[in-house]
Structures are given as structure tokens and as C-alpha cells.
Amino acid sequence: MKWTDTLEIAIALSDAYPDVDPTRINFVDLMNWVKALPGFDDASDRCGERILEAIQSAWIEERE
């Protein structure tokens, strides 16, 4: 997975953290959790606020 795989990341986060409310997560934790996902392989410097917002949005939609 790369940072741009927002839907795939959101699904993986939803599975890994089923009790977490994605509307309440801060971007530092979100970035660290994404980097810790199995199969994630991308550089930290390729991530920015826009990507984290897209991941968070996809995660919120995935939970609904």
C-alpha cells in the first residue's frame, strides 16, 4: 500500500482499530497507524495533511 491507496488504507484501519472513532483521531496518530499497517510501504515524506484528510474521510465513510 502507498499513501494514495486511501480506500485500502481506510479498510485496513477499520479492521485494525474497530473501536476507534475516526472523527476523533489526530493526524500524528493516524500517520503512525498507517505506517504500521501490514503491507504498507511508502516514505513518510510523501504524506501530507491532504492525504491524511482523505484517509480519515474514507475511514469515516467505511464505518458508516
Biopython code that builds the backbone (N, CA, C, O; Angstrom):
import numpy as np
from Bio.PDB.StructureBuilder import StructureBuilder

atoms = [
    (1, "MET", "N", (0.844, -1.185, 0.000)),
    (1, "MET", "CA", (0.000, 0.000, 0.000)),
    (1, "MET", "C", (0.888, 1.246, 0.000)),
    (1, "MET", "O", (1.967, 1.276, 0.592)),
    (2, "LYS", "N", (0.400, 2.236, -0.669)),
    (2, "LYS", "CA", (1.049, 3.546, -0.696)),
    (2, "LYS", "C", (0.090, 4.570, -0.100)),
    (2, "LYS", "O", (-1.088, 4.279, 0.105)),
    (3, "TRP", "N", (0.595, 5.769, 0.176)),
    (3, "TRP", "CA", (-0.246, 6.817, 0.773)),
    (3, "TRP", "C", (-1.481, 7.107, -0.067)),
    (3, "TRP", "O", (-2.524, 7.461, 0.482)),
    (4, "THR", "N", (-1.388, 6.967, -1.365)),
    (4, "THR", "CA", (-2.516, 7.293, -2.241)),
    (4, "THR", "C", (-3.597, 6.213, -2.266)),
    (4, "THR", "O", (-4.660, 6.430, -2.849)),
    (5, "ASP", "N", (-3.360, 5.079, -1.662)),
    (5, "ASP", "CA", (-4.350, 3.993, -1.602)),
    (5, "ASP", "C", (-5.301, 4.238, -0.430)),
    (5, "ASP", "O", (-5.404, 3.419, 0.483)),
    (6, "THR", "N", (-5.986, 5.364, -0.471)),
    (6, "THR", "CA", (-6.764, 5.806, 0.691)),
    (6, "THR", "C", (-7.871, 4.834, 1.084)),
    (6, "THR", "O", (-8.065, 4.582, 2.273)),
    (7, "LEU", "N", (-8.590, 4.290, 0.131)),
    (7, "LEU", "CA", (-9.674, 3.368, 0.478)),
    (7, "LEU", "C", (-9.131, 2.083, 1.085)),
    (7, "LEU", "O", (-9.659, 1.593, 2.083)),
    (8, "GLU", "N", (-8.092, 1.542, 0.493)),
    (8, "GLU", "CA", (-7.480, 0.316, 1.019)),
    (8, "GLU", "C", (-6.944, 0.552, 2.436)),
    (8, "GLU", "O", (-7.081, -0.303, 3.311)),
    (9, "ILE", "N", (-6.340, 1.707, 2.649)),
    (9, "ILE", "CA", (-5.832, 2.062, 3.976)),
    (9, "ILE", "C", (-6.995, 2.195, 4.962)),
    (9, "ILE", "O", (-6.918, 1.707, 6.089)),
    (10, "ALA", "N", (-8.065, 2.854, 4.534)),
    (10, "ALA", "CA", (-9.226, 3.044, 5.413)),
    (10, "ALA", "C", (-9.825, 1.705, 5.839)),
    (10, "ALA", "O", (-10.196, 1.531, 7.000)),
    (11, "ILE", "N", (-9.918, 0.778, 4.920)),
    (11, "ILE", "CA", (-10.449, -0.550, 5.239)),
    (11, "ILE", "C", (-9.528, -1.256, 6.240)),
    (11, "ILE", "O", (-9.996, -1.858, 7.206)),
    (12, "ALA", "N", (-8.237, -1.177, 6.003)),
    (12, "ALA", "CA", (-7.272, -1.811, 6.907)),
    (12, "ALA", "C", (-7.319, -1.178, 8.303)),
    (12, "ALA", "O", (-7.225, -1.883, 9.309)),
    (13, "LEU", "N", (-7.464, 0.138, 8.362)),
    (13, "LEU", "CA", (-7.563, 0.810, 9.660)),
    (13, "LEU", "C", (-8.848, 0.433, 10.382)),
    (13, "LEU", "O", (-8.848, 0.231, 11.596)),
    (14, "SER", "N", (-9.928, 0.338, 9.646)),
    (14, "SER", "CA", (-11.210, -0.049, 10.227)),
    (14, "SER", "C", (-11.128, -1.449, 10.837)),
    (14, "SER", "O", (-11.691, -1.713, 11.900)),
    (15, "ASP", "N", (-10.418, -2.336, 10.145)),
    (15, "ASP", "CA", (-10.238, -3.703, 10.656)),
    (15, "ASP", "C", (-9.291, -3.730, 11.859)),
    (15, "ASP", "O", (-9.524, -4.457, 12.824)),
    (16, "ALA", "N", (-8.231, -2.935, 11.793)),
    (16, "ALA", "CA", (-7.209, -2.955, 12.844)),
    (16, "ALA", "C", (-7.647, -2.220, 14.109)),
    (16, "ALA", "O", (-7.228, -2.569, 15.213)),
    (17, "TYR", "N", (-8.491, -1.201, 13.942)),
    (17, "TYR", "CA", (-8.903, -0.368, 15.080)),
    (17, "TYR", "C", (-10.432, -0.222, 15.099)),
    (17, "TYR", "O", (-10.955, 0.875, 14.901)),
    (18, "PRO", "N", (-11.138, -1.323, 15.334)),
    (18, "PRO", "CA", (-12.607, -1.271, 15.250)),
    (18, "PRO", "C", (-13.270, -0.394, 16.311)),
    (18, "PRO", "O", (-14.403, 0.048, 16.122)),
    (19, "ASP", "N", (-12.589, -0.141, 17.410)),
    (19, "ASP", "CA", (-13.187, 0.644, 18.493)),
    (19, "ASP", "C", (-12.810, 2.121, 18.449)),
    (19, "ASP", "O", (-13.211, 2.886, 19.325)),
    (20, "VAL", "N", (-12.053, 2.524, 17.452)),
    (20, "VAL", "CA", (-11.606, 3.913, 17.341)),
    (20, "VAL", "C", (-12.599, 4.708, 16.502)),
    (20, "VAL", "O", (-13.033, 4.262, 15.439)),
    (21, "ASP", "N", (-12.947, 5.879, 16.992)),
    (21, "ASP", "CA", (-13.799, 6.802, 16.239)),
    (21, "ASP", "C", (-12.884, 7.631, 15.333)),
    (21, "ASP", "O", (-12.118, 8.456, 15.831)),
    (22, "PRO", "N", (-12.949, 7.429, 14.019)),
    (22, "PRO", "CA", (-12.029, 8.128, 13.121)),
    (22, "PRO", "C", (-12.224, 9.647, 13.078)),
    (22, "PRO", "O", (-11.362, 10.365, 12.571)),
    (23, "THR", "N", (-13.343, 10.138, 13.602)),
    (23, "THR", "CA", (-13.541, 11.590, 13.634)),
    (23, "THR", "C", (-12.745, 12.239, 14.760)),
    (23, "THR", "O", (-12.599, 13.461, 14.799)),
    (24, "ARG", "N", (-12.234, 11.427, 15.670)),
    (24, "ARG", "CA", (-11.536, 11.958, 16.847)),
    (24, "ARG", "C", (-10.027, 11.687, 16.842)),
    (24, "ARG", "O", (-9.340, 12.009, 17.811)),
    (25, "ILE", "N", (-9.522, 11.113, 15.786)),
    (25, "ILE", "CA", (-8.093, 10.789, 15.758)),
    (25, "ILE", "C", (-7.286, 11.999, 15.274)),
    (25, "ILE", "O", (-7.713, 12.731, 14.380)),
    (26, "ASN", "N", (-6.115, 12.192, 15.884)),
    (26, "ASN", "CA", (-5.252, 13.276, 15.409)),
    (26, "ASN", "C", (-4.349, 12.749, 14.296)),
    (26, "ASN", "O", (-4.127, 11.544, 14.178)),
    (27, "PHE", "N", (-3.842, 13.654, 13.496)),
    (27, "PHE", "CA", (-3.096, 13.250, 12.300)),
    (27, "PHE", "C", (-1.759, 12.586, 12.615)),
    (27, "PHE", "O", (-1.276, 11.773, 11.826)),
    (28, "VAL", "N", (-1.157, 12.917, 13.750)),
    (28, "VAL", "CA", (0.096, 12.267, 14.118)),
    (28, "VAL", "C", (-0.153, 10.783, 14.368)),
    (28, "VAL", "O", (0.576, 9.935, 13.853)),
    (29, "ASP", "N", (-1.185, 10.464, 15.157)),
    (29, "ASP", "CA", (-1.528, 9.056, 15.407)),
    (29, "ASP", "C", (-1.930, 8.364, 14.110)),
    (29, "ASP", "O", (-1.509, 7.238, 13.845)),
    (30, "LEU", "N", (-2.744, 9.039, 13.302)),
    (30, "LEU", "CA", (-3.196, 8.443, 12.050)),
    (30, "LEU", "C", (-2.009, 8.075, 11.165)),
    (30, "LEU", "O", (-1.960, 6.972, 10.620)),
    (31, "MET", "N", (-1.067, 8.979, 11.023)),
    (31, "MET", "CA", (0.101, 8.705, 10.187)),
    (31, "MET", "C", (0.890, 7.511, 10.735)),
    (31, "MET", "O", (1.323, 6.650, 9.969)),
    (32, "ASN", "N", (1.075, 7.459, 12.047)),
    (32, "ASN", "CA", (1.821, 6.348, 12.647)),
    (32, "ASN", "C", (1.082, 5.022, 12.485)),
    (32, "ASN", "O", (1.709, 3.991, 12.244)),
    (33, "TRP", "N", (-0.230, 5.040, 12.614)),
    (33, "TRP", "CA", (-1.012, 3.808, 12.461)),
    (33, "TRP", "C", (-0.959, 3.316, 11.022)),
    (33, "TRP", "O", (-0.860, 2.113, 10.780)),
    (34, "VAL", "N", (-1.022, 4.226, 10.079)),
    (34, "VAL", "CA", (-0.932, 3.831, 8.663)),
    (34, "VAL", "C", (0.429, 3.208, 8.390)),
    (34, "VAL", "O", (0.512, 2.161, 7.748)),
    (35, "LYS", "N", (1.493, 3.838, 8.869)),
    (35, "LYS", "CA", (2.837, 3.305, 8.638)),
    (35, "LYS", "C", (3.022, 1.926, 9.263)),
    (35, "LYS", "O", (3.848, 1.142, 8.794)),
    (36, "ALA", "N", (2.268, 1.622, 10.310)),
    (36, "ALA", "CA", (2.389, 0.337, 10.998)),
    (36, "ALA", "C", (1.532, -0.768, 10.376)),
    (36, "ALA", "O", (1.631, -1.927, 10.778)),
    (37, "LEU", "N", (0.693, -0.416, 9.402)),
    (37, "LEU", "CA", (-0.178, -1.423, 8.788)),
    (37, "LEU", "C", (0.646, -2.452, 8.018)),
    (37, "LEU", "O", (1.612, -2.093, 7.343)),
    (38, "PRO", "N", (0.266, -3.739, 8.115)),
    (38, "PRO", "CA", (0.941, -4.755, 7.312)),
    (38, "PRO", "C", (0.731, -4.449, 5.824)),
    (38, "PRO", "O", (-0.384, -4.155, 5.393)),
    (39, "GLY", "N", (1.778, -4.518, 5.077)),
    (39, "GLY", "CA", (1.681, -4.276, 3.644)),
    (39, "GLY", "C", (1.859, -2.824, 3.243)),
    (39, "GLY", "O", (1.889, -2.506, 2.055)),
    (40, "PHE", "N", (1.980, -1.933, 4.232)),
    (40, "PHE", "CA", (2.198, -0.531, 3.886)),
    (40, "PHE", "C", (3.681, -0.314, 3.635)),
    (40, "PHE", "O", (4.524, -0.703, 4.443)),
    (41, "ASP", "N", (3.990, 0.315, 2.498)),
    (41, "ASP", "CA", (5.386, 0.530, 2.136)),
    (41, "ASP", "C", (5.510, 1.819, 1.333)),
    (41, "ASP", "O", (5.487, 1.809, 0.102)),
    (42, "ASP", "N", (5.640, 2.924, 2.052)),
    (42, "ASP", "CA", (5.820, 4.215, 1.392)),
    (42, "ASP", "C", (6.582, 5.133, 2.340)),
    (42, "ASP", "O", (6.589, 4.919, 3.552)),
    (43, "ALA", "N", (7.209, 6.130, 1.793)),
    (43, "ALA", "CA", (8.032, 7.046, 2.582)),
    (43, "ALA", "C", (7.165, 8.051, 3.336)),
    (43, "ALA", "O", (6.149, 8.523, 2.824)),
    (44, "SER", "N", (7.578, 8.364, 4.546)),
    (44, "SER", "CA", (6.840, 9.322, 5.378)),
    (44, "SER", "C", (6.766, 10.698, 4.738)),
    (44, "SER", "O", (5.776, 11.411, 4.904)),
    (45, "ASP", "N", (7.810, 11.075, 4.007)),
    (45, "ASP", "CA", (7.829, 12.406, 3.406)),
    (45, "ASP", "C", (6.862, 12.554, 2.231)),
    (45, "ASP", "O", (6.694, 13.655, 1.707)),
    (46, "ARG", "N", (6.233, 11.469, 1.817)),
    (46, "ARG", "CA", (5.227, 11.532, 0.756)),
    (46, "ARG", "C", (3.836, 11.790, 1.315)),
    (46, "ARG", "O", (2.870, 11.900, 0.561)),
    (47, "CYS", "N", (3.734, 11.886, 2.635)),
    (47, "CYS", "CA", (2.450, 12.091, 3.294)),
    (47, "CYS", "C", (2.308, 13.540, 3.717)),
    (47, "CYS", "O", (3.248, 14.160, 4.213)),
    (48, "GLY", "N", (1.107, 14.065, 3.507)),
    (48, "GLY", "CA", (0.814, 15.420, 3.937)),
    (48, "GLY", "C", (-0.584, 15.498, 4.516)),
    (48, "GLY", "O", (-1.296, 14.497, 4.598)),
    (49, "GLU", "N", (-0.960, 16.685, 4.910)),
    (49, "GLU", "CA", (-2.269, 16.872, 5.537)),
    (49, "GLU", "C", (-3.416, 16.463, 4.612)),
    (49, "GLU", "O", (-4.402, 15.882, 5.066)),
    (50, "ARG", "N", (-3.292, 16.761, 3.336)),
    (50, "ARG", "CA", (-4.356, 16.390, 2.385)),
    (50, "ARG", "C", (-4.569, 14.881, 2.312)),
    (50, "ARG", "O", (-5.703, 14.403, 2.291)),
    (51, "ILE", "N", (-3.480, 14.151, 2.275)),
    (51, "ILE", "CA", (-3.586, 12.689, 2.216)),
    (51, "ILE", "C", (-4.206, 12.155, 3.493)),
    (51, "ILE", "O", (-5.067, 11.276, 3.444)),
    (52, "LEU", "N", (-3.777, 12.675, 4.640)),
    (52, "LEU", "CA", (-4.341, 12.228, 5.913)),
    (52, "LEU", "C", (-5.826, 12.559, 6.002)),
    (52, "LEU", "O", (-6.606, 11.764, 6.527)),
    (53, "GLU", "N", (-6.223, 13.720, 5.496)),
    (53, "GLU", "CA", (-7.651, 14.069, 5.466)),
    (53, "GLU", "C", (-8.424, 13.095, 4.581)),
    (53, "GLU", "O", (-9.531, 12.686, 4.933)),
    (54, "ALA", "N", (-7.860, 12.726, 3.452)),
    (54, "ALA", "CA", (-8.523, 11.783, 2.542)),
    (54, "ALA", "C", (-8.653, 10.408, 3.189)),
    (54, "ALA", "O", (-9.686, 9.753, 3.049)),
    (55, "ILE", "N", (-7.627, 9.973, 3.887)),
    (55, "ILE", "CA", (-7.673, 8.689, 4.586)),
    (55, "ILE", "C", (-8.726, 8.736, 5.687)),
    (55, "ILE", "O", (-9.522, 7.808, 5.829)),
    (56, "GLN", "N", (-8.731, 9.804, 6.459)),
    (56, "GLN", "CA", (-9.710, 9.946, 7.532)),
    (56, "GLN", "C", (-11.128, 9.953, 6.969)),
    (56, "GLN", "O", (-12.015, 9.305, 7.524)),
    (57, "SER", "N", (-11.346, 10.662, 5.895)),
    (57, "SER", "CA", (-12.676, 10.707, 5.255)),
    (57, "SER", "C", (-13.117, 9.330, 4.789)),
    (57, "SER", "O", (-14.257, 8.921, 5.009)),
    (58, "ALA", "N", (-12.203, 8.620, 4.144)),
    (58, "ALA", "CA", (-12.522, 7.273, 3.657)),
    (58, "ALA", "C", (-12.818, 6.341, 4.819)),
    (58, "ALA", "O", (-13.703, 5.491, 4.721)),
    (59, "TRP", "N", (-12.092, 6.487, 5.912)),
    (59, "TRP", "CA", (-12.308, 5.658, 7.109)),
    (59, "TRP", "C", (-13.685, 5.953, 7.700)),
    (59, "TRP", "O", (-14.397, 5.031, 8.096)),
    (60, "ILE", "N", (-14.060, 7.217, 7.761)),
    (60, "ILE", "CA", (-15.380, 7.596, 8.278)),
    (60, "ILE", "C", (-16.465, 6.980, 7.406)),
    (60, "ILE", "O", (-17.427, 6.409, 7.920)),
    (61, "GLU", "N", (-16.315, 7.092, 6.091)),
    (61, "GLU", "CA", (-17.292, 6.501, 5.169)),
    (61, "GLU", "C", (-17.350, 4.978, 5.307)),
    (61, "GLU", "O", (-18.426, 4.385, 5.237)),
    (62, "GLU", "N", (-16.206, 4.361, 5.500)),
    (62, "GLU", "CA", (-16.138, 2.896, 5.649)),
    (62, "GLU", "C", (-16.894, 2.430, 6.891)),
    (62, "GLU", "O", (-17.493, 1.355, 6.887)),
    (63, "ARG", "N", (-16.866, 3.224, 7.938)),
    (63, "ARG", "CA", (-17.547, 2.846, 9.177)),
    (63, "ARG", "C", (-19.047, 3.009, 9.094)),
    (63, "ARG", "O", (-19.778, 2.389, 9.867)),
    (64, "GLU", "N", (-19.520, 3.825, 8.180)),
    (64, "GLU", "CA", (-20.966, 4.097, 8.085)),
    (64, "GLU", "C", (-21.703, 3.031, 7.326)),
    (64, "GLU", "O", (-22.920, 3.119, 7.162)),
]
sb = StructureBuilder()
sb.init_structure("model")
sb.init_model(0)
sb.init_chain("A")
sb.init_seg("    ")
for serial, (resi, resn, name, xyz) in enumerate(atoms, 1):
    if name == "N":
        sb.init_residue(resn, " ", resi, " ")
    sb.init_atom(name, np.array(xyz, "f"), 0.0, 1.0, " ", f" {name:<3s}", serial, name[0])
structure = sb.get_structure()
